[in-house]
C-alpha cells in the first residue's frame, strides 16, 4: 500500500527498524521504572 508517492520499503529500512525497536525498548524500560516508582509511593500513602 503506497501513499504520498513513497513505498514502505523506501521509508522503513532494516536499520530504521532496529532503531525503532531500540527506542521502544528504552521507552518501555522507562515506563516500567515510572510505574514501579508510582507503586512504591502509593504503598507509602502517596507521599514521597
VMD Tcl script that builds the backbone (N, CA, C; Angstrom):
set m [mol new atoms 144]
animate dup $m
set s [atomselect $m all]
$s set {name element resname resid chain x y z} {
  {N N UNK 1 A 0.841 -1.188 0.000}
  {CA C UNK 1 A 0.000 0.000 0.000}
  {C C UNK 1 A 0.880 1.244 0.000}
  {N N UNK 2 A 0.731 2.072 -1.029}
  {CA C UNK 2 A 1.564 3.260 -1.126}
  {C C UNK 2 A 0.719 4.510 -0.932}
  {N N UNK 3 A 1.300 5.507 -0.303}
  {CA C UNK 3 A 0.620 6.784 -0.153}
  {C C UNK 3 A 1.665 7.885 -0.151}
  {N N UNK 4 A 1.336 9.004 -0.754}
  {CA C UNK 4 A 2.266 10.118 -0.754}
  {C C UNK 4 A 3.448 9.929 -1.689}
  {N N UNK 5 A 3.417 8.917 -2.532}
  {CA C UNK 5 A 4.468 8.734 -3.524}
  {C C UNK 5 A 5.696 8.009 -2.997}
  {N N UNK 6 A 5.630 7.368 -1.869}
  {CA C UNK 6 A 6.763 6.584 -1.383}
  {C C UNK 6 A 6.288 5.202 -0.974}
  {N N UNK 7 A 7.178 4.232 -1.107}
  {CA C UNK 7 A 6.813 2.875 -0.713}
  {C C UNK 7 A 7.287 2.618 0.710}
  {N N UNK 8 A 6.699 1.629 1.334}
  {CA C UNK 8 A 7.063 1.305 2.709}
  {C C UNK 8 A 8.529 0.907 2.786}
  {N N UNK 9 A 9.004 0.163 1.799}
  {CA C UNK 9 A 10.385 -0.318 1.841}
  {C C UNK 9 A 11.374 0.841 1.759}
  {N N UNK 10 A 11.019 1.907 1.048}
  {CA C UNK 10 A 11.906 3.058 0.965}
  {C C UNK 10 A 11.953 3.815 2.292}
  {N N UNK 11 A 10.829 3.872 2.960}
  {CA C UNK 11 A 10.749 4.633 4.199}
  {C C UNK 11 A 11.261 3.836 5.400}
  {N N UNK 12 A 11.076 2.533 5.361}
  {CA C UNK 12 A 11.310 1.714 6.548}
  {C C UNK 12 A 12.396 0.688 6.264}
  {N N UNK 13 A 13.637 1.094 6.462}
  {CA C UNK 13 A 14.768 0.203 6.215}
  {C C UNK 13 A 15.023 -0.670 7.435}
  {N N UNK 14 A 15.755 -1.772 7.266}
  {CA C UNK 14 A 16.100 -2.608 8.425}
  {C C UNK 14 A 16.806 -1.815 9.519}
  {N N UNK 15 A 17.669 -0.889 9.137}
  {CA C UNK 15 A 18.366 -0.084 10.142}
  {C C UNK 15 A 17.374 0.773 10.918}
  {N N UNK 16 A 16.399 1.333 10.209}
  {CA C UNK 16 A 15.384 2.143 10.880}
  {C C UNK 16 A 14.551 1.269 11.806}
  {N N UNK 17 A 14.286 0.039 11.386}
  {CA C UNK 17 A 13.509 -0.881 12.220}
  {C C UNK 17 A 14.262 -1.183 13.513}
  {N N UNK 18 A 15.573 -1.367 13.415}
  {CA C UNK 18 A 16.374 -1.632 14.614}
  {C C UNK 18 A 16.376 -0.420 15.539}
  {N N UNK 19 A 16.495 0.777 14.955}
  {CA C UNK 19 A 16.480 1.985 15.774}
  {C C UNK 19 A 15.141 2.135 16.479}
  {N N UNK 20 A 14.061 1.852 15.742}
  {CA C UNK 20 A 12.728 1.963 16.327}
  {C C UNK 20 A 12.550 0.955 17.454}
  {N N UNK 21 A 13.016 -0.269 17.227}
  {CA C UNK 21 A 12.894 -1.305 18.257}
  {C C UNK 21 A 13.669 -0.908 19.512}
  {N N UNK 22 A 14.852 -0.345 19.327}
  {CA C UNK 22 A 15.660 0.084 20.473}
  {C C UNK 22 A 14.972 1.223 21.215}
  {N N UNK 23 A 14.406 2.165 20.467}
  {CA C UNK 23 A 13.709 3.284 21.099}
  {C C UNK 23 A 12.497 2.795 21.884}
  {N N UNK 24 A 11.768 1.837 21.314}
  {CA C UNK 24 A 10.606 1.287 22.011}
  {C C UNK 24 A 11.033 0.552 23.275}
  {N N UNK 25 A 12.158 -0.181 23.192}
  {CA C UNK 25 A 12.633 -0.919 24.360}
  {C C UNK 25 A 13.011 0.050 25.483}
  {N N UNK 26 A 13.706 1.126 25.116}
  {CA C UNK 26 A 14.085 2.114 26.128}
  {C C UNK 26 A 12.849 2.770 26.730}
  {N N UNK 27 A 11.879 3.093 25.892}
  {CA C UNK 27 A 10.652 3.724 26.388}
  {C C UNK 27 A 9.914 2.779 27.331}
  {N N UNK 28 A 9.904 1.493 26.993}
  {CA C UNK 28 A 9.228 0.508 27.843}
  {C C UNK 28 A 9.938 0.395 29.192}
  {N N UNK 29 A 11.272 0.402 29.172}
  {CA C UNK 29 A 12.022 0.328 30.426}
  {C C UNK 29 A 11.735 1.549 31.295}
  {N N UNK 30 A 11.701 2.743 30.667}
  {CA C UNK 30 A 11.394 3.960 31.406}
  {C C UNK 30 A 9.996 3.885 32.004}
  {N N UNK 31 A 9.046 3.422 31.203}
  {CA C UNK 31 A 7.660 3.332 31.677}
  {C C UNK 31 A 7.557 2.367 32.852}
  {N N UNK 32 A 8.301 1.256 32.784}
  {CA C UNK 32 A 8.264 0.284 33.875}
  {C C UNK 32 A 8.883 0.880 35.137}
  {N N UNK 33 A 9.947 1.638 34.989}
  {CA C UNK 33 A 10.575 2.273 36.151}
  {C C UNK 33 A 9.612 3.273 36.781}
  {N N UNK 34 A 8.933 4.047 35.937}
  {CA C UNK 34 A 7.979 5.035 36.445}
  {C C UNK 34 A 6.828 4.335 37.151}
  {N N UNK 35 A 6.321 3.269 36.550}
  {CA C UNK 35 A 5.210 2.528 37.152}
  {C C UNK 35 A 5.642 1.925 38.484}
  {N N UNK 36 A 6.865 1.412 38.536}
  {CA C UNK 36 A 7.378 0.824 39.778}
  {C C UNK 36 A 7.499 1.898 40.855}
  {N N UNK 37 A 8.007 3.060 40.482}
  {CA C UNK 37 A 8.136 4.154 41.442}
  {C C UNK 37 A 6.763 4.599 41.920}
  {N N UNK 38 A 5.796 4.635 41.017}
  {CA C UNK 38 A 4.441 5.028 41.401}
  {C C UNK 38 A 3.853 4.024 42.380}
  {N N UNK 39 A 4.110 2.743 42.158}
  {CA C UNK 39 A 3.600 1.718 43.068}
  {C C UNK 39 A 4.229 1.876 44.447}
  {N N UNK 40 A 5.526 2.159 44.484}
  {CA C UNK 40 A 6.213 2.299 45.771}
  {C C UNK 40 A 5.672 3.500 46.539}
  {N N UNK 41 A 5.471 4.630 45.843}
  {CA C UNK 41 A 4.965 5.817 46.536}
  {C C UNK 41 A 3.523 5.594 46.969}
  {N N UNK 42 A 2.738 4.893 46.165}
  {CA C UNK 42 A 1.347 4.605 46.532}
  {C C UNK 42 A 1.316 3.708 47.767}
  {N N UNK 43 A 2.265 2.789 47.870}
  {CA C UNK 43 A 2.316 1.891 49.014}
  {C C UNK 43 A 2.680 2.613 50.301}
  {N N UNK 44 A 3.335 3.773 50.167}
  {CA C UNK 44 A 3.727 4.540 51.352}
  {C C UNK 44 A 2.693 5.622 51.676}
  {N N UNK 45 A 1.511 5.517 51.093}
  {CA C UNK 45 A 0.486 6.506 51.378}
  {C C UNK 45 A 0.442 7.627 50.359}
  {N N UNK 46 A 1.238 7.534 49.306}
  {CA C UNK 46 A 1.189 8.504 48.227}
  {C C UNK 46 A 2.162 9.656 48.386}
  {N N UNK 47 A 2.700 9.890 49.570}
  {CA C UNK 47 A 3.638 10.988 49.767}
  {C C UNK 47 A 5.063 10.472 49.643}
  {N N UNK 48 A 5.794 11.046 48.710}
  {CA C UNK 48 A 7.170 10.583 48.501}
  {C C UNK 48 A 8.105 11.303 49.461}
}
mol reanalyze $m
mol bondsrecalc $m
mol representation Tube
mol addrep $m
